[in-house]
Amino acid sequence: MSDARNFHVSCPHESGLARWVLRWLGRPEWDRVPWVHADGPIGLDGEIAEDSSDFPAAMMDQAAAVSVALRESIGKRVPHLFATNFAFYPTLSASELSTLLRAKGFQELAASAEVHAAVACEPDDLDAMCELLSSWDVQPAFAQQLMLELLQRSPQRAARVVNTPFGLSFGRLLDETAVPREAIAAAVTQLAALLPPGVTGNMLSACAKAKDGKLLVKAFLAGATRMPLELPHMDTETFRMVFPRCGPKTKLSLLKRDSQLVDLGVSDTDATVRTAVAPTVSDRAHIAALLSDGELSVSIGLARNARLDSDDVAQLSTRLPHDAGGGLALALARHASASEATLAPLARHPREDVRSLVARHPNAGGEAIEQLSCDSSEGVRAGVASRGDLSDGARTRLRQDGERSVSLAAIAGDKNASDTELATVPHSLRIPIREEIAKVSTDSEYLARFALDAASGVRLAVAANHTTPQATLHALCGDGDGYVRAAVASHPNATPEMLGRLAVDSIHQVRQAAARSLGKTRKPDAGPGSIDDPLPPEIEEVLLDPMAAPRRELSRQKHVPAAVVAALAEDPDIKVRKQLVRSSATPPEVLDRLALDSTGAVRALVAACPRVSRAALAMLVDDESFAVRAIARARAAKQKPAKQKSAKQKARP
């Protein structure tokens, strides 16, 4: 492969497009000046003596514009020429320039006679502007002026240029400052009205990213008759400007992309947008606005919002007479905040799925449940049968139901069902029903019976139920499933005696949960006590735990007795001791003890602690560790001026 560099020399008079550019620039004297285009550095500074002051920046910009015209008309038609560099030499002729370049080892590439004939004619103004604007090499400032001129003379032609693969990015045009911003904004407005939506998306993106982006976006919106379906990424302020002009589909896309636009969705004129935003609003003002919305679809969307309270749900239920399709009734029957009064009329709803949801709803009243226990639908009666708050009469009736799914569900949820009866119920039905009842039931007899269930998931639900009595929890302390015992260890009603028993469990996660709860058994108003108090026996087990995790849990709690904190200060695990330094519950005397810790990292934390005593800080100023000394001295330096200032204030008369 040859390393020779290729070049081509041409003059503006050979190209009609170049002559047009000279006329545009007002440079007729350049008609016979040679331009050289090469595929590498030209480097004739040593052969041609020139004064750089004779070629100011403005002149070189004009020369670059002529170069674009020559490349577009002649250069692209010269075989094997890939022009990356240009230069022009007003003092040389074309033949002299060619001779110099060949002497330096360049290989000249010539245009054919057919090429010269094809480019000789000068195009009209509009054709010339369009051809130049389609070039990759056109300069932004030059292109900006051409585009403004073309827009003024033929807006449709300008729009077609932008609508085609445009040589220069539209964003670079917008960032040019050669033309006043007001003129650029006017051009954006004019183009936005002419371009199809598929192109305006790129144009809007360029406007948003350009200098004075807000001005240009406003200009775009002033002209655009249709917004693009897919909007580019923009900041929230720009999105808010664009939002009102978008269609429903684009608005929904924007609401998903930027949560700060929710107020625009709530107040939008399109019910589709308000319906879409209704399930997710959290602001009370937005909820109030949607509650008063007249569109049924908006009410249905709002009924799916988990943040509504019982009053909100009751207000939505007043629209049920207009709910011909039952969509609102379905959403209300599913809502966790639906009250007994709201659910009562839904128990008589013609839709089976609505009644089925009411049958399973924990807030449904006794009257509605009794009514639904006699419902004509098998699914509704099965839902009633799975409840844990059924009356004895209703459960007895449902156990004798003619449909097997109903009778089995009634047996599965019966606290008095024998093991033989329960064995007739498939696990896939029995376990979910009993788990659900165990989670929400407040009946101590139910919970005591379910605590003996063969399924560990049912027993776990009992252990996690905050209303489970202590007697039942005590029995579950010895459960064979570690998850059940861990749930008991985390239960707010677990006694210190239970927690002490669980603190020596074989599973460290259970011991960890017990340690966490032991640190919460002491009430804040009880006070920390004295570090000389005896250690609670149940906590002694935690302090002796072979694993550090339970002790770390204990050190994180804020209301443990001072004697326990003092014991933890001697813990072999460094993370326990460091946690004590960070804890606001650690007494000053324990902090002083930790200032003597064998590990420098602990002493450094003590030095940085704002609650450390002056005596401990004074000792740490001379610590053997450089890091500890540096922290302590920085703290001491901050305290000293304050002390001196206080003394001066006291000395004043």
Buried (B, 14 or more C-beta within 10 A) or exposed (E): EEEEBBBBBBBBBBBBBBBBBBBBBEBEEBBEBBBBBBBBEBBBEEEEEEEEEEEEEEBEBBBBBBBBBBBBBBBBBBEEBEBEBBBBBBEBBBEBBBEBBEEEEBBBBBBEEEBBEBBEEBBEBBBBBBBBBBBEBBBBBBBBBBBBBBBEEBBEBBBBBBBEEBBBEBBBBBBBEEBEBEEBBBBBBBBBBBBEBEBBBBBBBBBBBBEBBBBBBBBBBBBBEBBBEEBBEBEEEBBBBBBEBBBBEBBBBBBEEBEEBBBBBBEBEBBBBBBBBBBBBEEEEBBEBBBEBEBBBBBBBBBBBEBBEBEBBBBBBEBBEEBEEBBBBBBBBBBEBBBBEBBBBBBEBEBBBBBBBBBBBEBBBEEBBBBBBEBEBBBBBBBBBBBBBBEEEBBEBBBEBEBEBBBBBBBBBBBEBEEEBBEEBEEEBBBBBBBBBBBEBEBEEBBBBBBEBEBBBBBBBBBBBEEBEEEBBBBBBEBEBBBBBBBBBBBEBBBBEBBBBBBBBEEBBBBBBBBBBBBBBBEEEEEBBEBEEEBBEBBBBBBEBEEBBBBBBBBBBEBBBBBBBBBBBEBEBBBBBBBBBEBEBBBEBBBBBBBEBEEBBBBBBBBBBEEBBEEBBEBBBEBEBEEBBBBBBEBBEEEEEEEEEEEEEEEEE
